[in-house]
Amino acid sequence: MIPTTVLGIDIAKATFHVTLLRAGQAWAGHFPNDPAGFKQLSAWLKKRRVRAVWACLEATGRYGEDLAEYLHDHGHTLSVVNPLVIKAYAQSQLARNKTDPLDAGLIAQYCASRRPEVWSPPAPEVRELRELLRQYDALQASRQQARNRLEAGPRSPTVRAQLQAQAAFLEAQMEELQQRVREQIDAHPDLKRRQELLESIPGIGALTAAKLQAEDLERFEDARSLSAYAGVTPMNQTSGTSLRRRPKLSKMGNARLRRALYMPAVVAAHCNPVVQALYERLLAKGKSKMAALGAAMHKLLRLAYGVLKSGQAFDPNYSLRPQPTP
């Protein structure tokens, strides 16, 4: 049963603010965003004779993950929502001011009135895989920065040598992480099974499959919810006779997931029969290449969700197979 006592949480890097709503009353608190602060929050709730809350916080990456897992492990119900959803709710409530305590109160009100989806943390092996891949992405970004500076042609031999050494060092660390990712997947049968299913889709390679696993796609109830979370659904902009903009990706979701899909969609548009047919059909209708590519990303994500949910490898002729009689 979901608790009726609600805790809104506004997360920052070093601290977090909370608002507790119960039986028409509200209490506010402020704690360090570290394990000691989490224990202080538990003591604060106990002092108010609260055993279980329905906590709600925005999806802000690493800043809120540790607190979310702590609350879940201590028996509380939790919802993790897209920050854009909270922003839209604030606008609907005509909120004019923005401070951390006010935001915590707004999040609590949203949770109490809208009852968002309950969140559960990924399995420990998925969390480890996610950590490895986020570090890989960080190293990749640093390596690209070093390469960009080298391409700019620094005149100093010392600077050039340091940039070359830096790029080589980052490349070695990336290779080490790729090996560790492979070992992590091979060590866990469920990860290995899902990896094989995802790699059965033309266009999705080993690294992309690992990144998709790290996002825990199977937690979504349906492909539509997953597509909205990733921000790959088309956003139409038409109104009356004056507004007629081309549809584009909403981008109101997980940017990391969209980045993981971009290059695979480029490849799939030329080697995956299902994605290729969609891509070419849209181009034939006069859609731009970017619009067609966005649709390819969307389709590829749905295919990934489909093989994971069904437990069946990719079949390009799935839609042509006879369907069972009801």
C-alpha positions as CSV (number, residue, x, y, z in Angstrom):
1,M,0.0,0.0,0.0
2,I,1.3,3.5,-0.9
3,P,1.7,5.7,2.1
4,T,-0.6,8.8,2.4
5,T,2.3,10.9,3.9
6,V,4.2,12.6,1.2
7,L,7.8,13.9,1.1
8,G,8.9,16.3,-1.6
9,I,12.6,16.4,-2.2
10,D,14.6,19.1,-4.0
11,I,18.1,17.8,-4.7
12,A,21.3,19.8,-5.2
13,K,24.9,18.6,-5.3
14,A,25.8,19.2,-1.6
15,T,22.4,19.5,0.1
16,F,18.7,18.7,-0.3
17,H,15.5,20.3,0.9
18,V,12.4,18.4,1.9
19,T,8.7,19.2,2.5
20,L,6.6,16.7,4.5
21,L,2.9,16.7,3.9
22,R,0.6,14.8,6.3
23,A,-3.1,15.4,7.2
24,G,-3.1,19.0,6.0
25,Q,0.1,19.9,7.8
26,A,3.5,20.7,6.3
27,W,7.1,20.6,7.7
28,A,10.2,21.7,6.0
29,G,13.8,20.4,6.4
30,H,17.3,20.8,5.0
31,F,20.1,18.2,5.1
32,P,23.5,17.4,3.6
33,N,23.4,15.3,0.5
34,D,25.6,12.5,1.9
35,P,25.1,9.3,4.1
36,A,25.2,11.4,7.3
37,G,22.5,13.6,5.9
38,F,20.4,10.6,5.0
39,K,20.5,9.4,8.6
40,Q,19.5,12.9,9.8
41,L,16.5,12.7,7.5
42,S,15.5,9.3,9.0
43,A,15.8,10.8,12.5
44,W,13.8,13.9,11.4
45,L,11.0,11.6,10.1
46,K,11.1,9.5,13.3
47,K,10.8,12.6,15.5
48,R,7.5,13.3,13.6
49,R,6.4,9.7,14.1
50,V,6.5,9.0,10.4
51,R,7.3,5.3,9.6
52,A,6.8,5.4,5.9
53,V,6.5,8.1,3.3
54,W,5.8,8.4,-0.4
55,A,8.9,10.4,-1.4
56,C,9.2,12.2,-4.7
57,L,12.2,13.8,-6.3
58,E,13.4,14.9,-9.8
59,A,15.6,12.7,-12.0
60,T,18.8,14.6,-11.7
61,G,21.4,11.9,-12.3
62,R,23.9,11.0,-9.6
63,Y,22.9,13.8,-7.2
64,G,19.7,12.0,-6.2
65,E,20.5,8.4,-6.9
66,D,22.1,7.6,-3.5
67,L,19.3,9.2,-1.6
68,A,16.7,7.4,-3.7
69,E,18.3,4.0,-3.0
70,Y,18.7,4.8,0.7
71,L,14.9,5.6,1.0
72,H,13.9,2.5,-1.0
73,D,16.2,0.3,1.1
74,H,14.6,1.7,4.3
75,G,11.0,0.8,3.3
76,H,9.8,4.0,1.8
77,T,7.8,4.3,-1.5
78,L,9.6,6.4,-4.1
79,S,8.8,8.2,-7.4
80,V,11.5,9.7,-9.6
81,V,10.0,12.1,-12.1
82,N,11.3,14.1,-15.1
83,P,12.2,17.7,-14.1
84,L,10.3,19.0,-17.1
85,V,7.1,17.4,-15.6
86,I,7.7,19.4,-12.4
87,K,8.3,22.5,-14.4
88,A,5.1,22.1,-16.3
89,Y,3.2,21.5,-13.0
90,A,4.7,24.7,-11.5
91,Q,3.5,26.6,-14.5
92,S,0.0,25.1,-14.1
93,Q,0.0,26.3,-10.5
94,L,1.1,29.8,-11.5
95,A,4.2,29.5,-9.4
96,R,6.1,32.8,-9.6
97,N,9.0,32.2,-7.3
98,K,11.7,29.6,-7.3
99,T,13.8,28.6,-4.3
100,D,14.9,25.2,-3.0
101,P,12.4,25.1,-0.2
102,L,9.5,26.2,-2.5
103,D,10.6,23.6,-5.0
104,A,10.5,20.8,-2.4
105,G,6.9,21.9,-1.4
106,L,5.9,22.0,-5.1
107,I,7.2,18.5,-5.7
108,A,5.3,17.3,-2.6
109,Q,2.1,18.8,-3.9
110,Y,2.7,17.2,-7.3
111,C,3.2,13.8,-5.7
112,A,0.1,14.1,-3.5
113,S,-2.2,15.2,-6.4
114,R,-0.8,13.4,-9.4
115,R,0.3,10.1,-7.8
116,P,3.3,9.4,-10.2
117,E,4.6,6.0,-11.0
118,V,6.5,4.2,-8.3
119,W,10.2,3.7,-8.8
120,S,12.4,0.7,-8.0
121,P,16.2,0.7,-8.1
122,P,17.9,-1.5,-10.7
123,A,19.6,-4.7,-9.7
124,P,23.2,-4.3,-8.3
125,E,24.8,-5.8,-11.4
126,V,22.9,-3.2,-13.6
127,R,24.0,-0.4,-11.3
128,E,27.7,-1.5,-11.6
129,L,27.3,-1.7,-15.4
130,R,25.8,1.8,-15.4
131,E,28.7,3.2,-13.4
132,L,31.3,1.6,-15.8
133,L,29.5,3.0,-18.9
134,R,29.1,6.5,-17.4
135,Q,32.8,6.6,-16.7
136,Y,33.4,5.4,-20.3
137,D,31.3,8.3,-21.6
138,A,33.2,10.8,-19.5
139,L,36.5,9.5,-20.7
140,Q,35.3,9.6,-24.3
141,A,34.3,13.3,-23.9
142,S,37.7,14.1,-22.4
143,R,39.5,12.3,-25.2
144,Q,37.5,14.2,-27.9
145,Q,38.5,17.5,-26.2
146,A,42.2,16.5,-26.4
147,R,41.8,15.5,-30.0
148,N,40.0,18.8,-30.9
149,R,42.9,20.8,-29.4
150,L,45.4,18.7,-31.4
151,E,43.4,19.3,-34.6
152,A,43.6,23.1,-33.8
153,G,47.4,22.7,-34.3
154,P,49.0,24.0,-31.1
155,R,52.4,25.6,-31.9
156,S,54.1,24.6,-28.7
157,P,55.9,21.2,-29.0
158,T,55.3,20.8,-25.2
159,V,51.6,21.3,-25.4
160,R,51.3,19.1,-28.5
161,A,53.2,16.3,-26.8
162,Q,51.1,16.6,-23.6
163,L,47.9,16.4,-25.6
164,Q,49.1,13.4,-27.5
165,A,50.0,11.7,-24.3
166,Q,46.7,12.6,-22.7
167,A,44.7,11.3,-25.6
168,A,46.7,8.0,-25.6
169,F,46.2,7.6,-21.8
170,L,42.5,8.2,-22.1
171,E,42.3,5.7,-25.0
172,A,44.0,3.1,-22.9
173,Q,41.6,3.7,-20.0
174,M,38.6,3.4,-22.4
175,E,39.9,0.0,-23.7
176,E,40.3,-1.1,-20.1
177,L,36.7,-0.1,-19.3
178,Q,35.4,-1.9,-22.4
179,Q,37.0,-5.1,-21.2
180,R,35.6,-4.6,-17.7
181,V,32.1,-4.1,-19.2
182,R,32.4,-7.4,-21.1
183,E,33.5,-9.2,-18.0
184,Q,30.6,-7.7,-16.0
185,I,28.1,-8.9,-18.6
186,D,29.7,-12.4,-18.9
187,A,29.6,-12.8,-15.2
188,H,25.8,-12.4,-14.9
189,P,23.6,-14.7,-16.9
190,D,20.7,-12.2,-17.1
191,L,23.0,-9.5,-18.4
192,K,24.5,-11.9,-20.9
193,R,21.0,-13.1,-22.1
194,R,19.8,-9.5,-22.6
195,Q,23.0,-8.6,-24.3
196,E,22.6,-11.4,-26.9
197,L,19.0,-10.3,-27.5
198,L,19.9,-6.7,-28.1
199,E,22.8,-7.6,-30.3
200,S,20.5,-9.7,-32.5
201,I,19.1,-6.3,-33.8
202,P,21.0,-5.1,-36.9
203,G,22.5,-1.7,-36.0
204,I,23.0,-2.4,-32.3
205,G,26.6,-3.4,-31.4
206,A,28.0,-4.6,-28.1
207,L,28.7,-1.2,-26.6
208,T,25.2,0.2,-27.5
209,A,23.6,-3.0,-26.2
210,A,25.4,-2.5,-22.9
211,K,24.3,1.1,-22.7
212,L,20.7,0.1,-23.3
213,Q,20.9,-2.5,-20.6
214,A,22.3,0.1,-18.2
215,E,19.2,2.2,-18.6
216,D,17.0,-0.7,-17.4
217,L,14.5,-0.5,-20.3
218,E,12.4,-3.4,-19.0
219,R,11.1,-1.4,-16.0
220,F,8.7,0.5,-18.3
221,E,5.1,-0.9,-18.6
222,D,5.0,-0.4,-22.4
223,A,7.1,0.9,-25.3
224,R,5.2,4.2,-25.4
225,S,6.2,5.1,-21.9
226,L,9.8,4.2,-22.7
227,S,9.8,6.3,-25.9
228,A,8.4,9.3,-24.0
229,Y,11.1,8.8,-21.3
230,A,13.8,8.8,-24.0
231,G,12.4,11.9,-25.7
232,V,12.3,10.2,-29.1
233,T,8.6,10.7,-29.7
234,P,7.7,13.3,-32.4
235,M,6.4,16.7,-31.2
236,N,3.9,18.3,-33.5
237,Q,3.6,22.1,-33.6
238,T,0.4,23.2,-35.4
239,S,-2.3,25.7,-34.3
240,G,-5.0,27.1,-36.5
241,T,-3.7,28.3,-39.9
242,S,-0.7,30.3,-38.7
243,L,1.5,27.8,-37.0
244,R,2.8,25.0,-39.2
245,R,6.2,23.9,-38.0
246,R,7.8,20.6,-38.9
247,P,7.5,17.8,-36.3
248,K,10.7,17.2,-34.3
249,L,11.9,15.0,-31.5
250,S,10.5,16.2,-28.2
251,K,13.9,15.7,-26.5
252,M,12.1,16.0,-23.2
253,G,13.7,13.0,-21.6
254,N,16.9,11.0,-21.1
255,A,19.6,12.6,-23.3
256,R,22.1,9.8,-22.5
257,L,19.7,7.3,-24.0
258,R,19.2,9.4,-27.1
259,R,23.0,9.8,-27.6
260,A,23.3,6.0,-27.3
261,L,20.7,5.5,-30.1
262,Y,22.0,8.1,-32.6
263,M,24.8,6.3,-34.4
264,P,23.1,2.9,-34.2
265,A,20.1,4.5,-36.0
266,V,22.4,5.8,-38.7
267,V,23.7,2.3,-39.3
268,A,20.3,0.6,-38.9
269,A,18.8,2.9,-41.6
270,H,21.0,1.1,-44.1
271,C,21.3,-2.5,-42.7
272,N,18.2,-3.2,-40.6
273,P,15.3,-4.1,-43.0
274,V,12.6,-2.9,-40.6
275,V,14.3,0.4,-39.8
276,Q,15.5,0.9,-43.4
277,A,12.0,0.5,-44.8
278,L,10.7,3.1,-42.3
279,Y,13.6,5.5,-43.1
280,E,13.2,5.3,-46.9
281,R,9.4,5.6,-46.7
282,L,9.7,8.8,-44.8
283,L,12.3,10.2,-47.2
284,A,10.0,9.4,-50.1
285,K,7.2,11.3,-48.4
286,G,9.4,14.4,-48.3
287,K,10.5,14.2,-44.7
288,S,14.0,15.7,-43.9
289,K,16.8,13.3,-43.2
290,M,16.9,14.4,-39.6
291,A,13.2,13.7,-39.2
292,A,13.6,10.3,-40.8
293,L,16.6,9.6,-38.6
294,G,14.6,10.5,-35.5
295,A,12.0,8.1,-36.5
296,A,14.7,5.4,-37.0
297,M,15.9,6.1,-33.4
298,H,12.4,5.7,-32.1
299,K,11.9,2.4,-34.1
300,L,15.2,1.0,-32.9
301,L,14.3,1.7,-29.3
302,R,11.0,0.0,-29.7
303,L,12.7,-3.0,-31.3
304,A,15.1,-3.2,-28.3
305,Y,12.2,-3.0,-25.9
306,G,10.4,-5.7,-27.9
307,V,13.2,-8.3,-27.8
308,L,13.8,-7.7,-24.1
309,K,10.1,-8.1,-23.1
310,S,9.5,-11.1,-25.3
311,G,12.8,-12.8,-24.7
312,Q,12.9,-13.6,-28.5
313,A,15.8,-12.5,-30.8
314,F,15.1,-10.0,-33.5
315,D,13.0,-11.3,-36.4
316,P,12.6,-9.0,-39.4
317,N,9.5,-11.0,-40.5
318,Y,7.7,-10.9,-37.2
319,S,4.8,-8.8,-38.5
320,L,4.4,-11.3,-41.4
321,R,4.0,-14.3,-39.2
322,P,0.5,-15.8,-38.7
323,Q,-1.0,-14.5,-35.5
324,P,-2.8,-16.9,-33.1
325,T,-6.6,-17.0,-33.3
326,P,-8.2,-15.4,-30.3
